[in-house]
Amino acid sequence: MIKPNRFNPGGIRPLAVHALSCAWRNLIQRYYPALFLAAIFCFSLLVPALAEFPSGFKRKLWQTQDGLPEQTVQAFAQSADHYLWVGTTGGLLRFDGARFTLFDHENTPEIKENSVFALLVSRDGSLWIGTEGGGLVRYKEGKFHAYGQKDGLGDGFVRALLEDRGGTIWVGTDNGLLRFTGDRLQRVDGTADRPAIAVHAMAEDHLGGLWVGGSQLLRLYQGSFVEYALQGGNSENRVKSILETSDHTVWVGTVSGLHKLSPGARSFQPVRDISGTVRALRQTSDGTLWIGMIGQGMRTINGTAFTVIKSPDVLPSNTVLNIFEDDERNLWIGTQAGMLRLSSTPVRIVSLPQASDSDFGTIYADRDGTLWVVSTDVFRIRDGIAARYNFSGLEHVPVRNVFRDRAGAMWIGTDGEGIVRMNGGNPLWLTTRNGLVNNFVRATLQDRDGSMWIATDEGLSHWMPQHGFTNYLMPQGLAYFSLRALLQDRNGDLWIGTDRGLSRLHNGVFMKDTATEQLSQTKIWSIHEDEKGGLWFGTRNEGIYRWRNDTLTHFTTEQGLASNSIYQIIEDARNEFWISGPNGISQLSRQELDRAADNPHLRVAPTLYSVSDEMEGTQIYGGRQPSGCVDHRGDVWFPSSRGPIHILQDIVPLPAVSQVAINQVLVDGRPVSQDRAVVIGPGNGRLDIQYAPILLRSQDGVRFRYRLDGFDADWIDASTRHIASYTNLPPGNYTFHVSAYEINHPQAISAAALTVTQKPHFYRTSWFVALCVLLATALVFAIYRLRVWQLKMRFEAVLEERTRLAREMHDTVIQGCASASALLEAIASVSQPGSPLPQELIEHARAQVRATIDEARHAVWNLRRESPSENLLGPALRRMAEQIGKESGIPIVCEISGKPFVLNQFATHELLMMAREAVYNAVLHAKPEQVTMNVCFGRKEVTLEIRDNGSGFDASIIHSDREHHYGLTGMQERVQSVGGRFHLQSAPGKGTDVRIHIPRRVSAAQNAMMNA
Amino acid sequence: MSMEPPEKIKVLIVDDHPIMRVGIAAIINARAEMTVAAQAGTGEEAIELYEKHRPDITLMDLRLPGMSGVEAIRAIRTDHPDTCFVVLTTYEGDEDIYQALEAGARGYIIKGMPHDALIDALRSVHAGGRFLPSTVSRALASRTPDSDLSVREREVLRLLAHGESNKGIAARLGITEATVKCHVSVILMRLQVGDRTHAVVAALQRGLVHL
């Protein structure tokens, strides 16, 4: 190996050295990753045959392993809620861009046949589903309805569905054309002047004519059919597809080819170059006509450009059954081997002519807009046309890179042959013979002073026109010999990235600073200076370093970078960083990186242009400069093995995230039905809300945030999570909001909301609290009423007591005193001074006064509060019997039987008074030998019997014979007042038997009185 | 000498209390010009004995078991409008006095008065005069003229005095509780009292109700 040094003055390149260096080159190409950075770059590209393809597409394929029930996809439609409906031979699918929901015969009985051949979304929001053999099904507002023979549909094979401008639904079947009248199907053909037709395709033209194709080609216009003939035999002309394009050309695909009726033309002309069954015709929004064929892939026609698209490059199968463009301008292609989505992206790969193996290394944006793409050959892209370019005199020289200096001279860095300056006339070769440090050029830079810096595989050369080369190698202080990047900062310092460390050259002297020290072992492949003077170092495996204000900040995948392998950092006019690396290209605003530098908690979210749907390897190159550039329009370019990657800056703004939908709500892991509102019973711990976007293009860039109003104070950044979980929500009403946006378009937000009601435990419900309040109120009211009732009872008791007292007073004291008074008055009136006192009257008076005192005492006794023992009936009766027996001298026997119980005071008193009355009556009037008192305590009542063996009387004349039984009425009244019964049995000479029954139960009023 | 002794005033004593009758009879019989013709314990008995003895004066207690004294007076006066009655009672309520005088009693004596008062009353009434002691006159004078209660109101008042609730009164009389309330409020107004207790007390005092 030659060690070039700045003192090598030789102008002669030895052959051996050349050969060696060629061998080296091969070796390096094969093994050295600096040259071949095999990166998986996941673009799938349409290979344009004639020119750059009209727009870039990203490709994504779904097959049975991705969720399709069967591989054959034959119909598409999109409903207003943005769902894509897919008709397969295995059923109907609803697709939100990521997840399929299958409707088939098993879960939807209305779908009698799983093979869905035609789909239509009509203006009323209905989805019409035409099946192969199972008739027509309508899906509206979540319900399926089947149409069959009973509705007028004679044939179950529905091939075409169309809603005309008048809103009529037309149904084409294998046997007949029908249209809806009301809710019934009416057959249009099969009449005398219009024989039955088999319909396979329908289209409405701009005049309102209805084209119907199948066994024939017809146009129904203003109620009458016109038949159109196609060239060729009948068997070749079965129509499979019909389309009127925006230029009013009518295209008819048949089993043998494509025919077109140009505006104004009278007859169809076959389209050359297309032979075979044209099954699908579709014009996309950019005007391209897409032609799907059986067994022959697709063709596109855009103006005069004609493209063939075939398996396996693009299509999974060459049998294309349907082509559909959704409202996001994704193209959906139904094939016999799955369905394919082609999404336009701002990224496209410019395929270069006659470049069988595009082994490109660098790309340079010239000041006039020309792009120089260099690999084994040099290509010049000018005005969108890429062409091989030969610098005169360099026809066989392997070129590495191109650079134009300020004077307009081109510097062509070569692969082993030094650098060549082209400026009009003869090229100026500069090689090691002229002092160049190494003949393998990796980067070229013009100094502010006009001199040139040339970084090579093995050292740095500084070329000044007058002085020749000055070389910088490790002995001079260069960090490492293998150079990767060059940059002159605004202060004129030269920064040199190497495969092991960073060097800074200040006025020809290597300087050490924090950056060079900290990055002394780092492979620095890219250096970028921002407008603030900050330097950004892209490293081979350590991410990005920012050097600003003598501070080094490190960004890695930890901070959100797509990769730690950085090939190139480019900043466009909008201060967006475009970072290439083995995982592809990511886009990131410099502000976002700066913010992340200031706040270690922030993560950056780059847009990655590497999403792979089909693992088509595309190698991106780095390590030789320039390994990426911004052209004069601001577009960003990177070199790759498939051609330069072109990222368009004037991207058509993508529509907002179509819609985010709340798919499922789980309460404690169990799905609950949710129709804008979820009610969670008490005691449920966990709430999971699953949501997903309905986005038919790639969902990789979709981010979510959500908030539960009433619970979350702020939005919660859910990143790419599709689920929000809550545990132990307090009872209440909440609204769950989820919004989705694409990181490329963070301002375009779509949202969905769901009402969540967490039911409280019953003891926390308002009705329960209300009930409690009500109960408490009722209780208070009841207590009040009870109190009032008690007072009333007490009042009644007082009243009764007062009444009783009055009666007692009248019956005893007043009556007795009045009687005694009358007797005394009588004594006073009859007695004369000196004559003896009328003894009889005196005796009467004495007895009366005594009796009155007795009665009065008893009346007063009843007023006193007495101890329970005094309340006992038995002892009181015994005492009474004893007393009266002593007074009268007549034995009074008192017998008590049964289990004694305590009567209330009032009843006891009344009973005692009655007993006394009865005993007195017997003793005073009946002249008995003995009086017997029987007290029997029964279960429910106490019975008092007073029996004498005296004279007796006729009980039937009790009322007229007041003489002896004046107290009977009073006794009866007393008995009644305590709710008892009174019996009297007597006959002259047979004694008297008085029975009093007093119930054990006492009245409330009596109780109240007792308690008073 | 055989002087035709003057006709003695025959008195019928009506009182349910036998001892009372003994005393009264003794007082009357002690007078030479009076004699007790008969004694009755009830109103019905009084009517019967009146027919039998045709006394000059009937001494009538107002409180009798069964038929009241006033009713007995009315019953006897229906057939014998000139009969003289002296009420001897414990009642001194204005209503009792009023009712008794209304029925035709011409004297009204309260039990417990000196025996002279009784004799004076009997004499005075027998002579065709009236006998109302000052206490009775005063009580009568205090009677509010518009305190007349209807029959139904009296019944309500009576039941009220016996401690019946409005509900009980309504049940007893077969009328609604609201009607009872209405009656009670009229009673309170007529008796110029504020509540039921006072109404009962006033009714008892005035003899509108007896126990």
Contacts between the chains, C-beta under 8 A, distances in Angstrom:
chain1	res1	chain2	res2	distance
A	792	B	165	7.7
A	795	B	196	7.8
A	795	B	197	6.6
A	796	B	163	5.2
A	796	B	165	7.0
A	798	B	197	7.3
A	799	B	161	7.9
A	799	B	163	5.0
A	799	B	196	7.7
A	799	B	197	6.1
A	799	B	200	6.1
A	800	B	163	4.4
A	802	B	200	7.7
A	802	B	201	7.7
A	803	B	161	6.6
A	803	B	162	6.7
A	803	B	163	6.3
A	803	B	200	7.6
A	803	B	211	5.7
A	806	B	204	6.3
A	806	B	211	5.4
A	807	B	211	4.5
A	810	B	63	8.0
A	810	B	90	6.7
A	810	B	211	6.7
A	814	B	90	5.2
A	814	B	111	7.7
A	815	B	17	5.9
A	815	B	20	7.5
A	815	B	90	7.2
A	817	B	112	6.7
A	818	B	17	7.7
A	818	B	20	6.2
A	818	B	90	5.9
A	818	B	111	3.7
A	818	B	112	5.4
A	819	B	17	5.6
A	819	B	19	4.0
A	819	B	20	4.4
A	819	B	22	8.0
A	819	B	23	6.2
A	820	B	19	7.7
A	820	B	23	7.8
A	821	B	23	7.4
A	821	B	111	6.9
A	821	B	112	4.6
A	822	B	19	7.6
A	822	B	20	5.3
A	822	B	22	7.7
A	822	B	23	2.8
A	822	B	24	5.3
A	822	B	27	7.0
A	822	B	111	7.0
A	823	B	19	6.7
A	823	B	22	6.5
A	823	B	23	3.9
A	823	B	26	7.1
A	824	B	23	7.6
A	825	B	23	6.4
A	825	B	27	5.5
A	825	B	114	6.5
A	825	B	115	3.7
A	825	B	118	7.4
A	826	B	22	7.5
A	826	B	23	4.6
A	826	B	24	7.2
A	826	B	25	7.6
A	826	B	26	3.1
A	826	B	27	4.4
A	826	B	30	6.8
A	826	B	115	6.9
A	827	B	26	7.4
A	828	B	115	6.2
A	829	B	26	7.2
A	829	B	27	4.6
A	829	B	30	4.4
A	829	B	31	7.5
A	829	B	115	4.5
A	829	B	119	7.7
A	830	B	26	5.9
A	830	B	27	7.6
A	830	B	29	7.7
A	830	B	30	3.9
A	838	B	26	7.2
A	841	B	22	7.2
A	841	B	23	7.3
A	841	B	26	5.6
A	844	B	19	6.0
A	844	B	22	5.6
A	844	B	23	7.5
A	845	B	23	7.9
A	848	B	19	5.0
A	959	B	42	7.0
A	959	B	44	7.8
A	959	B	65	7.6
A	959	B	66	6.8
A	960	B	42	7.5
A	960	B	44	7.4
A	960	B	45	6.6
A	962	B	16	6.0
A	962	B	18	7.9
A	962	B	41	2.8
A	962	B	42	5.5
A	962	B	45	6.8
A	962	B	65	7.1
A	963	B	18	6.2
A	963	B	41	6.4
A	966	B	16	5.7
A	966	B	17	6.6
A	966	B	18	6.4
A	966	B	41	6.6
A	966	B	65	7.8
A	969	B	65	4.8
A	1005	B	163	7.1
